Amino acid sequence: MRLVRRRGIVATHEVGEEGLHRQLLTRLTREGALVRVARGRYAASDHPATENHALALAAAAVPRAVICLLSALSFHGVGTQLPPEVWIAIDRRARRPALRHPRLHVVRFGGRALTEGVETHRIEGQPVRIYGVAKTLADLFKYRNKIGMDVVLEALRDAWRERRFTMDELDRFGRVCRVEGVMRPYLESLVA
């Protein structure tokens, strides 16, 4: 239980690495001391759930994924979007995660678009990889047809008003996501 309290969410393999038998998780779950939060992931039954609980669960279940787009906006407090599912980015060649809870909206990125702009935050003791504000805005422009231009512009204006990014950062990530040409007219009207 000390291991679970220290880490928040513990994986089955972490219990084995500590020299404990994995059967202990099953017994503690049956007794009510632990709850299974995802396949192979357990938390204390009195574990406090925060507003970002779904992000912690998604990160625990799919550790290589990065929280992106609408979920990243919501985490950073930019705009007014509250997505009903967790948006994650995975590698183009990665297998789609089979997770029932929380619901996932999976997008596929490749190369630098997947690896750059990633920040790691601790949520409920779990390390969660999330794109920063500038990278998220560039991604929004890339997915503008699926998300809606009204959402993109609201996030851009809100983040600019709160000084959450610099134009240099946004320009850099615009090049990474290959949307600098699309973004340019909107950025020029923003600073004019």
N, C-alpha and C positions, 0 to 999 in steps of 0.2 A: 504494500500500500504506500510505503514511502516513495518508491519509484514512480508510482502513478501520481501521487501528489506533487512530486518535484517536476514531472514532465507535462502534466495535464492530461494528455492523451498518450497512451503507450501502445506500441505495436507488439505483436506476438513474438517477433524475432528479438526485440529488445529485452524481453523477459528471459529468453534463452541465453542471451549474451551476458546477463547478470548472474548466470548460474542457477536460475530458478527453473523448475519444471513448468512447462506451458499448461499443464493440466490445472495448475493453480488458478489460472484465469477463468477456466470453466467453473471451478468450485466457487470462487469469489463472486462470479456472475450469478450462479444459482442461489447463493446466500444473500444477494442483493447489495453487496458492497461495491460491485462494479456494474457498469452497463456497457453493452456492446454498441459502439457508435458507428462503426463501419466494419467491413470485413477485415478481421485481424487487428482491429483497433478498439481499445477499451479506455474508459474514463471512470473516475469515481462516481458513484451514484449521486453524491451531493455536489458534483462539479458544477460551478456556476456558469450558466450559459449567457454569453454576451450578445450584443446586437450583431456581431460578426461570427456567431457560432457556426453558421453554414460554411463560411470561408475556412474556418479551422478544420471542419470535418472533411471538406473537399481536399484541402492540402494534406491531411493525414492519409486519405485514401489514394490520392494521386500526387505523390510528392514531387514529381518532375514537372507538373503543370504549373502555369503561372496564371494568377487571377487577372482578368483583363476586361476591357470594354466597360459595360454597364456596371459590373460588380466592382471594378477598380474605381470607377467614378463615385459610386456609393460609399466605398471605404474611405476615399479621400474627402468626402463631403462636398463634392463638386456637382452642381446641378440638382435636379429634383427627382431623378430616376431611382426607383426602388425595384430592381428586377426580381421576379418570382423564382428565378433559378440562378445558380452560380455560373458565371461565364468564365471558362478556362481556355487557355491556349496550350496546345500540345504540338509536338513536332509533327510534320507532315506524314512521316512514316510510322508514327506511334499507333499502337492499337487503341481504339476508342475504349475509355473506361466504362465498365459495367457497374454502375452505382445507382441504387434506387433512391437513396436519401443522402444528401440533398440532391435535388434535380440539377443536372448539369446542362449547360449550353456550350458545346465544344466547338472551338474554331481552331483551324490548323495554320501555324506559322512555320516558316523555315529560315534557316541561317540567322543573320543578324537581327531580323525582325522578331525572332523568338528569344534571343539571348540578351539583347541590349535593353537597358532601361529597367532592369529588374531590381526591386528593393525587397529585402527580407524583413518582415515584421513578425513580432510574437503576438499571437492571439490565443488566449486560453492556454498558454504554455507551449503552443505548437508553432514552429517556424512556418510562416506563410509567405510564399513568393508572390509579389504583386507588382505590376508595372507602375512606374511613377506617373505623375500628372501629365508631363509633356509627352511621354510615350503613349499614354492612353489617348490623349487628344489626337495624335497622329494616327493611331489605330482607328479612332472613330471616323476620321476622314476616309480611311481605307474601306471601312464597312458602312459608309454613309447611306448606301442604297438599301441595306438590310435594317439599319437602325433608324434612319430618318434624319434628314438634314436639320429639322427643328431641334432634335436632341443634341446634335453636334454643335450647332450654333449657341444653344443655351449653355452648354458646358464650356465652350470657348470663351464666351462673354463672362461667365461666372468666375472661371479660373483666372482670367486676365484682370478682372476687377479686384480679386483677392490677392493678386501678385503671386500666384502659385507656380509660375514658370517664367522663363526668360525667352525672348525671341530666338536667341542662339540655340537654346535647348530644343525648342520646337522645330527650328530649321534643321537641326541635326537629325532628329527623329523623323522628320518629314522625308529626308533623303533616305534614311534606313528603310522606311515603309514605302518609298517611291510615290509619295503623294505631294511633294513640294509644289508642283505646278497647280494642283487642285487647291491647295491651301492658300497660295499667294494672294488671290483677290480678297479672300475673307480676312486675312491678316492685315492687308493694307487698309481695308475699311475699319478694322478694329483700332488701329493706332492713329487713324486720321482724325 
